[in-house]
Amino acid sequence: MGMKVWYNGSVVEEPRIPITCHALHYGTGVFEGIRCYKLTNGKRGIFRLSDHIKRLFLSAKVLKMDIKFAESEIREACKIVIKENGLSDAYIRPIVFYNFGRIGLNVLKENVDVAVFAIEFPKYLEEEVRVKISSYRRMNHLFTNPEAKISGHYFNSVLATLEAKEFGYDEALMLDSEGNIAEGPGENIFFIKGETLITPPSGSILQGITRDTVLKFAKDLGFRTIIRNVSVHELECFDEAFFTGTAAEITPIKEINSIKYATSLSKKIQKYYQKIVRGEIEKYEKWIEAVE
Ligand SMILES: Cc1ncc(COP(=O)(O)O)c(C=O)c1O
């Protein structure tokens, strides 16, 4: 039996997308990546669902899409695909895209399809990763709106990933157009120096929801946080570094180019994050939406 997908308001098995689909040719889709967890109390919960759906609608606004559904309907669709496919620990992918219009770059604002599917998705990256600074720069506001999660943006991330793998690394790290550290191909980055967590500002990064989660819980673990530009020359001065992302969760970085890092504090942060997403920390239960 195929995967059950929520497509424009109905649950269907593996919808067929026409070869003329605009998003296939020009990357004119917007999407989200969301995780559902089996909670410690045995129920299923989706982490920061409403924040993800809000970002989806913001991304759609950048591409001037008329979405025929309300945010609440898409949130409900995320729960439906979890239930219909009998999943608990899973990755949910809502995607909104320009479907058939015409060959050409103009689009019809109302020609927008919405699909939501979910898959089992255990680990995205290795336990600890070796990272290579990419020769591809992360795009900035002069090219696009880097804060929108637009399908077409990801060719940049794919190139960076291919390059890192070719050189035998696990993941890439992209610089912004000024040469400061920006982010990974699908992750934000934090550095640890003493009791301080440092992460690059908005401008050339996707403002990650996991990044926001870490910024909000850091003080529970005794860290203060600073958002500022980080230059490549500082990399040698940091104690540790880690990636954040819905897919990557918290992933300790053991090496950037040839600079080696300890991972013990990153692992402590990783463990705390796992407790939060599995509903073990009461004050953060507000971030979990139950799948009834
Ligand atoms: C380029 C990029 N940066 C950062 C992130 C992390 O964002 P989030 O924590 O919202 O998943 C992602 C993943 O969505 C991404 O694709």
The ligand as an SDF file (V2000), in Angstrom:
LIG
                    3D

 16 16  0  0  0  0  0  0  0  0999 V2000
   18.9750   26.3500    5.1840 C   0  0  0  0  0  0  0  0  0  0  0  0
   18.4140   25.9380    6.4940 C   0  0  0  0  0  0  0  0  0  0  0  0
   18.8740   26.5270    7.6110 N   0  0  0  0  0  0  0  0  0  0  0  0
   18.4200   26.1980    8.8320 C   0  0  0  0  0  0  0  0  0  0  0  0
   17.4530   25.2080    8.9990 C   0  0  0  0  0  0  0  0  0  0  0  0
   16.9600   24.8630   10.3660 C   0  0  0  0  0  0  0  0  0  0  0  0
   15.6380   25.3390   10.5220 O   0  0  0  0  0  0  0  0  0  0  0  0
   14.6380   24.6470   11.5430 P   0  0  0  0  0  0  0  0  0  0  0  0
   15.3090   24.6170   12.8600 O   0  0  0  0  0  0  0  0  0  0  0  0
   13.4460   25.5470   11.5300 O   0  0  0  0  0  0  0  0  0  0  0  0
   14.3370   23.2910   11.0180 O   0  0  0  0  0  0  0  0  0  0  0  0
   16.9480   24.5690    7.8610 C   0  0  0  0  0  0  0  0  0  0  0  0
   15.9300   23.5270    7.9890 C   0  0  0  0  0  0  0  0  0  0  0  0
   14.7910   23.7950    7.7870 O   0  0  0  0  0  0  0  0  0  0  0  0
   17.4270   24.9460    6.5870 C   0  0  0  0  0  0  0  0  0  0  0  0
   16.9710   24.3390    5.4960 O   0  0  0  0  0  0  0  0  0  0  0  0
  1  2  1  0
  2  3  1  0
  2 15  2  0
  3  4  2  0
  4  5  1  0
  5  6  1  0
  5 12  2  0
  6  7  1  0
  7  8  1  0
  8  9  2  0
  8 10  1  0
  8 11  1  0
 12 13  1  0
 12 15  1  0
 13 14  2  0
 15 16  1  0
M  END
$$$$
